[in-house]
């Protein structure tokens, strides 16, 4: 008989290994959290639903739009919402000064505005996160150089820099994306550097460095996952900012050019008809406001605890000796 049997104590069995968290499981848990929170929060659910409908309408604009956004009909110029046109067609949200359908132009304008906002935040985020990781990890001369550039650019108005750059480069969607990305990368660099400076003071990160982890492994495997959640919240906020900046550039004629449809350009084209055709400036203005408000509601709801799950999973990994 074994000693365990004679002592009357049950034999201990090895506990099964706990699976280490990965990107897929973290993403699934975040989606489930958003779903459960959204079900119990009417405001958040409304914001998420509005953005989902907006994105679907922009992606499937050729199917959803009732008319060609470029089609000109002088007989229906400045027609109010609900006007019946030729063949029994209805201008549900009215027409502009050239007789183009406002609803169709709003849908196609959402495609342009969302495309510029998404590409701009992704590019600026890539630049800012990379430089922020380098500044926070290596310190010394590289940190001083990067942060002095950040301080210098933060002291200049973003819109003024964008105006000067677009005046030199010329208008167009690609130039707008590049200019907006260059004018907003500093906020990501500052955030990531601050998080990494705090992270380097934690015992588990010091242990990683003492064990001889390479710089690339320490940055990509351990530092980067801990900054992704805060950066995702900042991306949401910056997307609203990019939409407002893009609309401002379109309004003054340095962004998207006619006959393309964008919300800022629709505001510029309808400003001369504010007293006679109010819908031409009200509808795109409301679309910009609701989109920016929805993005800010989502960011505000998940911004407070966004960094905790990632940090906890990393600590658990190192506690198991992973």
C-alpha positions in Angstrom: 0.0 0.0 0.0 1.1 3.5 -0.8 1.7 6.1 2.0 -1.2 8.1 0.7 -3.5 5.1 1.1 -2.4 4.3 4.6 -2.8 7.9 5.7 -6.3 8.0 4.5 -5.7 11.1 2.3 -6.8 11.0 -1.3 -4.0 10.9 -3.8 -3.4 14.3 -5.5 -3.7 14.4 -9.2 -2.0 16.9 -11.4 -4.3 19.8 -12.5 -4.7 20.2 -16.2 -2.7 23.0 -17.7 -4.5 26.3 -18.1 -4.5 27.4 -21.7 -2.6 30.6 -22.3 -4.7 33.5 -23.6 -4.3 34.3 -27.2 -5.5 37.0 -29.6 -8.6 35.1 -30.7 -9.9 34.4 -27.2 -9.2 37.9 -26.2 -11.2 39.2 -29.2 -14.1 36.8 -28.5 -14.2 37.9 -24.8 -14.2 41.6 -25.9 -17.0 41.0 -28.4 -19.1 39.2 -25.7 -18.5 42.1 -23.3 -19.6 44.6 -25.8 -22.7 42.6 -26.6 -23.7 42.1 -22.9 -23.0 45.7 -22.0 -24.8 47.0 -25.1 -27.9 45.0 -24.3 -28.3 46.6 -20.9 -27.4 50.1 -22.0 -29.9 51.8 -24.3 -27.6 54.7 -25.2 -24.6 52.5 -26.0 -26.8 50.0 -28.0 -28.2 52.9 -30.0 -24.7 54.2 -30.8 -23.5 50.8 -31.9 -26.6 50.2 -33.9 -26.3 53.5 -35.7 -22.7 52.9 -36.6 -23.5 49.4 -37.9 -26.3 50.7 -40.1 -24.0 53.5 -41.3 -21.2 51.2 -42.2 -23.5 48.7 -44.0 -25.1 51.5 -46.0 -21.7 52.9 -47.0 -20.4 49.4 -48.0 -23.5 48.6 -50.0 -24.1 52.1 -51.3 -24.7 51.1 -54.9 -27.5 48.8 -53.7 -29.0 50.9 -50.9 -28.9 54.3 -52.6 -32.3 55.0 -54.4 -30.7 57.2 -57.1 -27.5 58.0 -58.8 -25.8 60.6 -56.6 -24.3 62.3 -59.7 -27.5 62.5 -61.7 -28.5 66.1 -62.3 -32.2 67.1 -62.7 -32.7 70.9 -63.0 -36.5 70.5 -62.8 -36.2 69.2 -59.2 -33.5 71.6 -58.0 -33.9 72.6 -54.3 -36.9 70.4 -53.9 -38.0 69.8 -50.3 -38.1 66.3 -48.7 -40.8 64.0 -50.1 -41.0 65.6 -53.5 -42.3 63.4 -56.3 -40.2 63.3 -59.4 -40.5 61.9 -62.9 -41.8 58.4 -63.1 -43.2 58.5 -59.6 -39.8 58.5 -57.9 -39.6 60.2 -54.5 -36.8 62.5 -53.3 -37.2 61.3 -49.7 -34.8 63.8 -48.2 -35.1 66.4 -51.0 -32.6 67.5 -53.6 -29.7 70.0 -53.8 -29.2 73.0 -56.1 -28.5 70.8 -59.1 -31.4 68.5 -58.5 -29.3 65.6 -57.1 -30.9 63.3 -54.6 -29.8 64.2 -51.0 -30.3 60.7 -49.6 -28.2 59.1 -52.2 -25.5 61.7 -51.7 -25.6 61.2 -48.0 -25.1 57.5 -48.4 -22.2 57.9 -50.8 -20.8 60.7 -48.7 -20.7 58.3 -45.7 -18.5 56.0 -47.8 -15.9 58.8 -48.4 -16.0 60.2 -44.9 -15.6 56.8 -43.2 -12.9 55.7 -45.6 -10.8 58.8 -45.0 -11.4 58.5 -41.2 -10.5 54.8 -41.0 -7.4 55.1 -43.2 -6.2 58.2 -41.4 -6.4 56.7 -37.9 -4.8 53.5 -38.9 -1.9 55.2 -40.6 -1.4 57.7 -37.8 -1.8 55.0 -35.2 0.8 52.8 -36.9 3.3 55.7 -36.9 2.5 56.9 -33.4 2.5 53.5 -31.7 5.8 52.5 -33.4 7.6 55.7 -32.3 6.0 55.6 -28.9 7.3 52.0 -28.3 10.8 53.0 -29.4 10.8 56.1 -27.2 9.4 54.3 -24.1 11.6 51.2 -24.4 15.0 52.5 -25.4 14.9 55.9 -23.6 18.0 58.1 -23.9 18.7 60.0 -27.1 16.0 58.3 -29.1 13.4 59.1 -26.6 14.5 62.8 -26.4 14.5 63.2 -30.2 11.1 61.6 -30.7 9.4 63.5 -27.8 10.9 66.9 -28.8 9.4 66.4 -32.3 6.1 65.5 -30.6 6.3 68.6 -28.4 7.1 70.8 -31.4 4.2 69.4 -33.5 1.8 69.5 -30.7 2.4 73.2 -30.3 1.2 73.8 -33.9 -2.5 73.8 -34.9 -3.4 70.6 -36.7 -5.8 72.3 -39.1 -3.2 74.9 -40.0 -0.6 72.2 -40.8 -3.2 70.4 -42.9 -4.1 73.5 -44.8 -0.5 74.3 -45.7 0.3 70.7 -46.7 -2.8 70.4 -48.9 -2.0 73.7 -50.5 1.4 72.4 -51.5 0.4 68.8 -52.3 -3.0 69.5 -53.8 -6.5 68.2 -52.9 -7.7 64.6 -53.2 -8.6 61.7 -50.9 -5.1 60.2 -50.8 -3.5 63.5 -49.9 -6.1 64.2 -47.2 -5.4 60.8 -45.6 -1.7 61.3 -45.6 -1.9 64.9 -44.2 -4.4 63.9 -41.5 -2.2 61.0 -40.4 0.9 63.2 -40.2 -0.9 65.8 -38.1 -2.3 63.4 -35.5 0.4 60.7 -34.9 1.7 62.5 -31.8 -1.2 61.7 -29.5 -0.5 57.9 -30.0 3.2 58.4 -29.4 2.6 60.2 -26.1 0.1 57.7 -24.9 2.2 54.6 -25.7 5.4 56.1 -24.3 3.6 56.9 -21.0 2.2 53.3 -20.7 5.5 51.7 -21.5 7.3 53.9 -18.9 4.9 52.6 -16.3 5.2 49.0 -17.6 9.0 49.0 -17.3 8.6 49.6 -13.5 6.6 46.4 -13.0 8.4 43.3 -11.7 7.3 40.9 -14.4 8.6 43.2 -17.1 11.9 43.6 -15.3 12.1 39.9 -15.0 11.6 39.5 -18.7 14.6 41.7 -19.3 16.7 40.0 -16.7 16.0 36.6 -18.3 17.7 37.9 -21.5 14.7 38.5 -23.7 15.6 40.2 -26.9 14.4 43.8 -27.6 12.1 42.6 -30.4 10.5 40.0 -28.2 10.1 42.3 -25.2 8.5 45.0 -27.4 6.3 42.8 -29.7 5.4 40.0 -27.3 5.0 41.8 -24.0 4.9 45.6 -24.4 2.7 45.8 -27.5 -0.3 43.7 -26.2 -0.4 46.0 -23.1 -0.9 49.1 -25.1 -3.4 47.8 -27.7 -6.5 48.2 -25.5 -5.8 51.9 -24.6 -4.8 52.6 -28.2 -8.1 51.1 -29.5 -10.0 53.5 -27.3 -7.9 56.4 -28.6 -8.5 55.2 -32.2 -12.2 55.5 -31.6 -11.9 59.0 -30.4 -9.5 60.0 -33.1 -11.9 58.6 -35.8 -14.4 61.2 -34.7 -11.7 63.9 -34.8 -10.6 62.8 -38.3 -14.2 63.0 -39.6 -14.5 66.5 -38.3 -11.1 67.6 -39.8 -12.0 66.0 -43.1 -15.3 67.7 -43.2 -13.6 71.0 -42.4 -11.1 70.5 -45.3 -13.9 69.6 -47.7 -15.9 72.7 -46.6 -13.1 75.1 -47.5 -12.4 73.3 -50.8 -9.1 71.5 -50.0 -10.5 68.0 -49.5 -12.8 66.0 -51.7 -13.6 67.8 -54.9 -16.9 67.9 -56.9 -18.7 66.0 -58.2 -17.8 63.5 -55.5 -20.1 63.3 -52.5 -18.8 63.9 -49.0 -20.6 65.3 -45.9 -18.2 68.3 -45.7 -18.6 69.1 -49.4 -22.4 68.9 -49.1 -22.2 71.4 -46.3 -20.1 73.7 -48.5 -22.5 73.4 -51.5 -25.6 74.0 -49.4 -24.4 77.0 -47.3 -25.8 79.5 -49.8 -29.3 78.0 -49.5 -29.6 77.9 -45.7 -32.7 80.1 -45.7 -34.4 78.6 -48.8 -33.3 74.9 -48.6 -32.4 74.1 -45.0 -32.1 70.4 -45.6 -29.0 70.8 -47.7 -26.9 71.8 -44.6 -29.0 70.3 -41.9 -28.8 66.7 -43.1 -25.1 66.3 -43.6 -24.5 68.3 -40.4 -26.7 66.0 -38.4 -25.0 62.9 -40.0 -21.5 64.2 -38.9 -22.8 65.0 -35.4 -24.5 61.6 -34.8 -21.5 59.7 -36.1 -19.0 61.6 -33.9 -21.4 61.3 -30.9 -21.7 57.6 -31.4 -18.0 57.1 -31.6 -17.5 59.2 -28.4 -20.2 57.2 -26.5 -18.5 53.9 -27.3 -15.0 55.2 -26.4 -16.3 56.7 -23.1 -18.0 53.5 -22.1 -15.0 51.2 -22.6 -12.2 53.6 -22.0 -12.1 53.2 -18.2 -11.2 49.6 -17.9 -9.7 48.9 -21.3 -6.2 48.2 -20.1 -7.0 45.8 -17.3 -7.8 42.6 -19.2 -4.6 42.7 -21.2 -2.4 43.4 -18.3 -4.1 40.7 -16.2 -3.6 38.0 -18.8 0.1 39.0 -19.2 0.6 38.7 -15.5 -1.1 35.3 -15.4 1.2 34.0 -18.2 4.3 35.0 -16.3 2.9 33.7 -13.0 2.8 30.2 -14.7 6.3 30.6 -15.9 5.3 31.0 -19.5 
